[in-house]
Amino acid sequence: MSKSSEQEYLHGFSEEEQKRLLAQNQVLSPDIYAWLDFGRCKNLLEIGCGVGAQMIAILKKYPNIKVTGLDLNEKQITKAQEFLSHEQIDPSRYKLLAGNILGTLPLDKNFDDILLVWVLEHVKDPFTLLQSAHTYLRKGGKIHLTEVYNRSFDLYPKNVVVQNFWNKMDEFQNDLGGNGQIGLSLGNLLYDVGFVKIKTHSHPLFFDKTKSQRRASFLKYWTSLMESSAITMMKKGLISPSDWEDVKENMLSLQKNEDAIFYYSWVQACGEK
């Protein structure tokens, strides 16, 4: 989930976090792209591209597409270049740029599609960001948003330790100027900006013993997601190392529980210019 404003980033920019972002997309990509289709897109702009995880997935899936990745953080752009080069993707098919969509950019304003994945949750003013994004689309072009709805997170059996940490993490994100519930507002935001033909979709992730392998991989991934935030929160003195160890132990216990259930729902939306 890449940085998209100049405020402090919940997950940090360490090398470990950059690797986690790449691994994260390997877990989430099948679900994210089940509802996204860039088959007719020739020229895509990704805002908040981070380390290039989405770009790699899209460039591999759609051989005729060209992608421009934009991120505020030059360190992320440098790592994205490294990751993309490692995948041996034709460099003529992508462009990486460090910059702010709210500023002046050396880009034509005729993209077929724009993509934002896990970006608006970190933004203080998502309406203004989407207004700026709107200007970079050609007439009839589409914007695609994938976002969090953190209040939907639930576990069985009920785990107070994990839930308390999750609530603290959500509060911390809000304190940084983000919004862990932004997924609920995607349709309204697109409407207010002036997009048309808006579609929204709630994507539930529901894993019980009938999906034990998927449940195990997701609980493991979820632990790494929380840990990236925990590192930042510990630096701020918001939690102690022992607090985080308790969370990890409880997550491990859930992985070993045959009856454990994981639930989370994110939201996707698209609109046309």
C-alpha positions in Angstrom: 0.0 0.0 0.0 2.0 2.8 -1.3 2.5 6.4 -0.1 0.3 8.9 -1.8 0.8 12.2 0.1 3.6 14.0 1.8 2.4 13.0 5.2 4.2 10.2 7.1 3.5 6.7 5.8 1.9 4.1 8.1 4.1 1.2 6.8 7.4 3.0 6.4 9.9 2.7 3.6 12.4 0.2 4.8 13.9 -2.5 2.5 11.8 -5.1 4.4 8.7 -3.1 3.7 9.5 -2.8 0.0 9.9 -6.6 -0.2 6.6 -7.0 1.7 4.8 -4.9 -0.8 5.9 -7.2 -3.6 5.0 -10.3 -1.7 1.7 -8.7 -0.7 0.6 -8.4 -4.3 1.4 -12.1 -5.0 -1.3 -12.9 -2.3 -3.8 -10.2 -3.3 -3.4 -10.0 -7.0 -5.9 -12.8 -7.9 -8.6 -11.0 -5.9 -7.8 -7.5 -7.1 -7.8 -8.3 -10.8 -10.8 -10.6 -10.8 -12.8 -7.4 -11.2 -10.4 -5.3 -13.3 -10.0 -5.6 -17.0 -7.3 -3.6 -18.9 -7.7 -5.7 -22.1 -8.6 -2.6 -24.2 -6.2 -0.2 -22.4 -3.1 0.9 -24.3 -1.9 3.6 -22.0 -2.3 3.3 -18.2 -1.3 5.7 -15.4 -0.8 4.2 -11.9 -0.9 6.8 -9.2 1.0 5.7 -6.0 2.8 2.9 -7.8 5.2 2.3 -4.9 7.7 -0.4 -5.7 5.9 -1.4 -8.9 4.1 -4.5 -7.7 0.9 -3.6 -9.6 2.9 -2.6 -12.7 4.6 -6.0 -12.8 1.3 -7.9 -12.6 -0.4 -5.7 -15.2 2.6 -5.7 -17.7 2.8 -9.5 -17.5 -1.0 -10.0 -17.9 -1.5 -7.5 -20.7 1.3 -7.7 -23.3 0.1 -4.7 -25.4 -0.2 -2.2 -22.5 2.1 0.6 -21.5 2.2 1.7 -17.9 3.4 5.0 -16.3 4.0 4.6 -12.6 3.9 7.8 -10.5 4.9 8.0 -6.8 5.9 10.8 -4.4 8.8 8.9 -2.9 12.0 8.7 -5.0 13.2 5.7 -2.9 10.1 3.7 -4.0 10.6 4.7 -7.6 14.2 3.5 -7.5 13.1 0.2 -6.0 10.4 -0.2 -8.6 13.0 0.2 -11.3 15.0 -2.5 -9.7 12.1 -4.9 -9.4 10.9 -4.3 -12.9 14.4 -4.8 -14.3 14.6 -8.1 -12.5 11.4 -9.3 -14.2 13.1 -8.6 -17.6 10.1 -6.6 -18.8 10.7 -4.6 -22.0 11.6 -1.1 -20.6 9.9 0.6 -23.5 6.6 -0.6 -22.0 6.8 1.4 -18.8 7.9 4.7 -17.4 8.6 5.6 -13.8 8.3 9.1 -12.4 8.7 10.6 -8.9 6.2 13.4 -8.5 2.9 14.7 -7.2 -0.3 14.3 -9.2 -1.4 17.7 -7.7 1.6 19.4 -9.3 2.9 19.9 -12.8 4.0 16.7 -14.4 5.7 15.9 -17.8 2.8 13.8 -18.8 0.2 13.9 -21.6 -3.3 14.2 -20.4 -4.8 11.4 -22.5 -4.4 8.2 -20.6 -6.9 5.4 -21.4 -7.1 4.3 -17.7 -5.9 5.4 -14.3 -5.3 3.0 -11.4 -5.0 3.5 -7.7 -4.6 0.6 -5.3 -4.3 1.1 -1.6 -3.5 4.7 -2.1 -6.5 6.9 -1.0 -6.4 5.3 2.5 -3.2 7.3 3.1 -4.4 10.6 1.6 -5.6 13.7 3.5 -7.7 15.1 0.7 -8.8 12.3 -1.7 -11.3 14.5 -3.5 -8.6 16.9 -4.7 -6.3 14.0 -5.7 -9.1 12.5 -7.8 -9.9 15.9 -9.3 -6.3 16.1 -10.5 -6.4 12.5 -11.7 -9.5 13.3 -13.8 -7.6 15.8 -15.9 -5.1 13.1 -17.0 -7.8 10.9 -18.6 -9.0 11.1 -22.2 -12.7 11.6 -22.7 -14.3 8.2 -22.1 -11.2 7.0 -20.1 -11.8 5.2 -16.8 -10.4 5.4 -13.3 -10.1 2.2 -11.1 -9.9 2.3 -7.3 -9.2 -0.5 -4.8 -9.4 0.5 -1.2 -9.7 -0.7 2.4 -12.6 -0.9 4.8 -10.9 -1.7 8.0 -14.0 -2.0 10.2 -15.0 -5.1 8.3 -12.1 -7.1 9.8 -13.2 -10.0 12.0 -11.9 -13.3 13.4 -13.3 -16.4 14.9 -12.8 -17.2 17.6 -12.9 -13.7 18.9 -9.4 -12.4 19.6 -9.3 -9.3 21.8 -5.5 -8.9 21.5 -5.5 -8.9 17.7 -8.6 -6.7 17.5 -7.3 -4.1 20.0 -4.1 -3.9 18.0 -6.1 -3.5 14.7 -8.1 -0.7 16.2 -5.0 1.1 17.4 -3.5 0.7 13.9 -6.6 2.2 12.4 -6.6 5.1 14.8 -2.9 5.7 14.1 -3.6 5.8 10.3 -6.3 8.4 11.0 -3.9 10.4 13.1 -1.5 10.5 10.2 -4.2 12.0 8.0 -5.4 8.8 6.4 -8.8 7.0 6.5 -9.0 3.2 7.0 -12.7 3.3 6.0 -12.2 5.1 2.7 -13.6 2.2 0.8 -17.1 3.1 1.8 -16.8 6.5 0.1 -15.4 5.5 -3.3 -18.6 5.8 -5.2 -19.5 9.1 -3.6 -16.1 10.5 -4.3 -16.2 9.6 -8.0 -19.6 11.1 -8.3 -18.6 14.4 -6.6 -15.6 14.7 -8.8 -17.7 14.4 -11.9 -17.1 10.8 -13.1 -20.0 9.0 -14.8 -21.0 5.3 -15.3 -19.8 4.6 -11.7 -19.7 1.0 -10.5 -18.8 -0.1 -7.0 -18.1 -3.6 -5.7 -17.6 -4.9 -2.2 -15.1 -7.8 -2.2 -15.4 -10.1 0.8 -12.6 -12.4 1.9 -14.1 -15.2 3.9 -11.8 -18.2 4.8 -12.8 -21.0 7.1 -11.9 -24.7 7.3 -13.3 -25.3 3.9 -10.6 -23.1 2.5 -7.8 -24.0 4.9 -4.8 -23.4 2.6 -6.1 -19.9 1.6 -6.9 -19.2 5.2 -3.4 -20.1 6.3 -1.7 -18.0 3.7 -3.9 -15.1 4.5 -3.4 -15.2 8.2 0.4 -15.3 7.6 0.1 -12.4 5.2 -2.1 -10.4 7.6 0.5 -10.8 10.3 3.2 -9.3 8.0 0.8 -6.5 7.2 0.2 -5.7 10.8 3.9 -6.0 11.6 4.9 -3.3 9.1 2.6 -0.9 10.9 3.7 -2.2 14.3 7.3 -1.2 13.6 6.2 2.4 12.9 4.0 2.4 16.0 6.8 1.1 18.2 9.1 3.8 17.0 6.4 6.3 18.0 5.9 4.7 21.4 2.3 3.8 20.7 2.9 0.1 21.5 5.7 -1.8 23.1 7.7 -4.7 21.7 5.9 -7.1 24.1 2.5 -5.8 22.8 3.5 -6.8 19.3 4.8 -10.2 20.5 1.4 -10.9 22.0 -0.3 -10.1 18.7 2.1 -12.4 16.8 1.5 -15.2 19.3 -2.2 -14.9 18.9 -2.0 -14.8 15.2 0.1 -18.0 15.3 -2.5 -19.6 17.5 -5.2 -18.8 15.0 -3.2 -20.4 12.2 -3.1 -23.6 14.2 -6.8 -23.5 15.0 -8.7 -25.8 12.6 -11.9 -23.9 13.3 -10.5 -20.4 12.8 -12.3 -18.0 10.4 -10.9 -14.9 8.7 -13.1 -12.2 7.3 -12.3 -8.9 5.6 -14.0 -6.9 2.9 -12.4 -4.3 0.6 -14.1 -2.1 -2.0 -13.4 -1.5 -5.6 -14.9 1.3 -7.8 -14.6 2.6 -11.3 -15.8 5.6 -13.2 -15.7 7.1 -16.6 -14.7 10.6 -17.7 
